[in-house]
Amino acid sequence: MSIQLNIKNIKESIQKTCLIVVTKNQNINTIKKVHNLGERDFGENKVQILIKKKKELPDDIRWHMIGHLQKNKVKLIAPFIYMIQSVDSLSLLSKINQLAMKNNRIINCLIQIKIAKEKSKYGFTLKEADELLTSNYKIEYPNINIKGIMGMATFCKNPQQIESEFKSMKKTLKLLKSKNPIFSIGMSNDYEIACHCGSNMIRIGSAIFN
C-alpha cells in the first residue's frame, strides 16, 4: 500500500486519536510526502537526527521527542521542541525545567511510565508517577507543562498482556487535573489495542512507511 493509503486506513480505525508520525529511519523526501498530506506531528527517538531533520523540513512541524533522552542532550532541543514524551526520571524533569527556563519557554512533557517487562525500557514506576502527580510539582518545575502520560507495552504477540499493561496506567492518568490529559500509548504493532484501552495519542512509524 501507499503511504497515503496507510495513513487513511489508520486514521479511519483510530477516529479522533492524535497520530504522531514516527520518522525513525525515514529520509527527508519520504517525510516531506507525509507533510504534504497534511500531517504536522512528527516524532523522533534520537536527538541528533531530530535536529538534522528539523533543519531540512518545514518550520510548521511539531516535533515530539519520543526516545530515551540523556540529560546532556536536553540543551540541544530545549529551544524548539514541541513536546518531550519520554520524561523517565525526576532528574531529567529537573534538567528540562532548568533549560526551559533558560530559553524562556514552557515545555510540554509526558511522564513515561514503565509498564513493559523488558529491562531495556525506561520510565517511572506507577508508584513514582503517582507520587509526582500528586505533589506540588508545578511549584518545583514551573517551566514544565505535564500534559499527560506515555507508555510502551511489552513487544509480544499476547494481546491480553498488552491490554493489561495499558490498563495499568489508567489510575495514574486520572491524577492529572487537566480536562483532556494525553494518554500516549500504542505503536504500529499494538495501536488498535491501545485505542480500545482509551489512548488519545498513538506513535506510528512502520505501519505508515512499510
C-alpha positions, 0 to 999 in steps of 0.5 A: 500500500501507499503511504497515503493509503496507510495513513487513511486506513489508520486514521479511519480505525483510530477516529479522533486519536492524535497520530504522531508520525514516527520518522525513525529511519525515514529520509527527508523526501519520504517525510516531506510526502507525509507533510504534504498530506497534511500531517504536522506531528512528527516524532523522533527517538534520537536527538541528533537526527531530530535536529538534522531533520528539523533543519531540512523540513518545514518550520510548521512541524511539531516535533515530539521527542519520543526516545530515551533522552540523556540529560546532556542532550536536553540543551540541544532541543530545549529551544524548539521542541514541541513536546518531550514524551519520554520524561523517565526520571525526576532528574531529567524533569529537573534538567528540562525545567532548568533549560526551559527556563533558560530559553524562556519557554514552557515545555510540554512533557509526558511522564513515561511510565514503565509498564513493559517487562523488558529491562531495556525500557525506561520510565517511572514506576506507577508508584513514582508517577503517582507520587509526582502527580500528586505533589506540588510539582508545578511549584518545583518545575514551573517551566514544565507543562505535564500534559499527560502520560506515555507508555510502551507495552511489552513487544509480544504477540499476547494481546491480553498482556498488552491490554493489561499493561495499558490498563495499568496506567489508567489510575495514574492518568486520572491524577492529572487535573487537566480536562483532556490529559494525553494518554500516549500509548500504542505503536504500529504493532499494538495501536488498535489495542491501545485505542480500545484501552482509551489512548488519545495519542498513538506513535506510528512509524512502520505501519505508515512507511512499510 
